Amino acid sequence: MTKRIPDLRDVDWQADIHWFTFNDLDLLLDVNSGALHIIDQPTKDVLADLAGCNRIEYSALARSTGCYGREVVDEVLADLARCQEEGSLFTRDLAAGLYRPPEPVLQALCLHVSHDCNMRCRYCFAGGGPFGGRRGLMSRAVGRAALDLLFRLAGRRPRVEVDFFGGEPLLNFDTVRELVAYGRARAEAAGKEIRFTLTTNGLGLTPEIEEFLNRERISVILSLDGRPNTHDRYRRLPDGEGSYAQVVPRLKALTAARGHEDYWIRGTYTRDNLDFSRDVEHLLSLGFRFISLEPVVAPPQAPYSLRMEDIPTVRREYSRLADLYCSARREGRPFEFFHFNLDLGGGPCLTKRLYGCGAGVSYMAVTPDGELYPCHQLVGRSEFRLGHVQRGIERPDLQEEFRQAYVYRKPRCARCWARFYCSGGCHAAALASTGNLREPDEVACALQQSRLEASLYILAKLKANFSS
């Protein structure tokens, strides 16, 4: 009988497969197909022996053969070959060398309706609201012009998206209210769907605003960092006092009024709360069920920015958080953690997987004065000004730079196992760290890999529990 052995001649062991241990599981990811396998120790050891080999030779498997015997090794090889034949292991990256980024078609705008804020968060990348410029509010005329541009540049896209942002957008609520009505009318006339999101610190929420947001089905992103001490350390009022006591009742009232749906609690963790799984536990104790905790966006020299030496601690926190997530599901009290939402089967489309957020191409930010920038984190940096809502794109060369900054154009990303899930990482983070769109920040990469491994572990754990 002919032995079934995998064909490893074209396998890139760094870019095509990734095997790792997370908590109590050993996992093997086929990067190109998205297939995820739970493996045993003999399989781990055989894979380690095979790495770098171009063909199966028992001289290369001396360690595994001596440890487990020829029969066990043959069985592992047969299992690997079967998976390869089924298309769930050692598959090729068919897009490499063939992918071309899409032409610019605008889908989403981040409207900075306010470059002012009623808080003074110490880690704020907007500098307390004005993004390094003057404080001000977006006029209704500028907002309407921005929406006109969105519909003009959206082409045949069936859906467009608008996020009201700041600063604090509720400082300009009348403009928000008018732009929602204007956007819906434009969408109906164009035969498109329009979706609105509003990002707020919650201080300005009132019953009137709450009723409007719920009636208009506007998704909300609510800023809350976690435990009182965690939140108040950085999220402070202009007089220096913490904001937790004022914010929490407002956020709870809003989420309860919308039936605990269509919101995310968005927190930030820094070097000062590397035990951020405790903050998630606190948010759960408050009754929140849709939670996103993000690493701080800061220059490397900031005392609260994350560093490579923090990664082992961060990984342990994601490990703890992953077990908390799985336990909550088993016990019938599930919650959602934004970065654990990973779909290996349906997955994102190819463009999203290779191209990422679309900053500067399918997504742009608009200042109160109507200036266009690639994303909200680059607002105020004149070298990244793309144009104006009245005149459109005035820097097609800059837009092309962002269009060409996709995974295969980033040397570190092209052979990274996580490339199809982080999509090359955040452009703004890369620019802040390395000054180069195509050179991602190594800390950001390590963070992404840690939470992706946690997400893969959760998928495997939940499937194994469901099947058992």
Salt bridges, closest charged atoms under 4 A:
ASP7 OD2 - ARG9 NH2 2.61
ASP12 OD1 - ARG415 NH2 2.89
ASP24 OD2 - LYS461 NZ 2.41
ASP26 OD1 - LYS44 NZ 3.44
ASP49 OD1 - ARG63 NH2 3.07
GLU57 OE2 - ARG55 NH2 2.61
ASP79 OD1 - ARG82 NH2 3.87
GLU85 OE1 - ARG4 NH2 2.59
GLU86 OE2 - ARG82 NH1 3.48
ASP93 OD2 - ARG419 NH2 3.45
GLU103 OE2 - ARG403 NH2 2.91
ASP116 OD1 - ARG135 NH1 2.99
ASP148 OD1 - ARG186 NH1 2.45
GLU161 OE2 - ARG159 NH2 3.24
ASP174 OD1 - ARG177 NH2 2.88
GLU178 OE1 - ARG140 NH1 3.03
GLU178 OE2 - ARG144 NH1 2.38
GLU193 OE2 - ARG195 NE 2.84
GLU208 OE2 - ARG177 NH1 3.01
GLU211 OE1 - ARG215 NH1 2.55
GLU216 OE1 - ARG184 NE 3.01
GLU216 OE2 - ARG215 NE 3.72
ASP262 OD2 - ARG258 NH1 3.93
ASP275 OD1 - ARG227 NH2 2.87
ASP279 OD1 - ARG227 NE 2.72
GLU281 OE1 - ARG278 NH1 3.58
GLU281 OE2 - ARG320 NH2 3.16
GLU294 OE2 - HIS339 NE2 2.97
GLU309 OE2 - ARG271 NH2 3.85
ASP310 OD2 - ARG271 NE 2.76
GLU331 OE1 - ARG333 NH2 2.51
GLU336 OE2 - ARG329 NH2 2.51
ASP369 OD1 - ARG134 NH2 2.79
GLU371 OE2 - ARG385 NE 3.21
GLU383 OE2 - ARG381 NH2 3.21
GLU394 OE1 - ARG385 NH1 3.04
GLU394 OE2 - ARG391 NE 2.67
ASP397 OD1 - ARG395 NE 2.94
GLU400 OE2 - ARG403 NH1 2.86
GLU453 OE2 - HIS18 NE2 2.71
GLU453 OE1 - ARG315 NH1 2.21
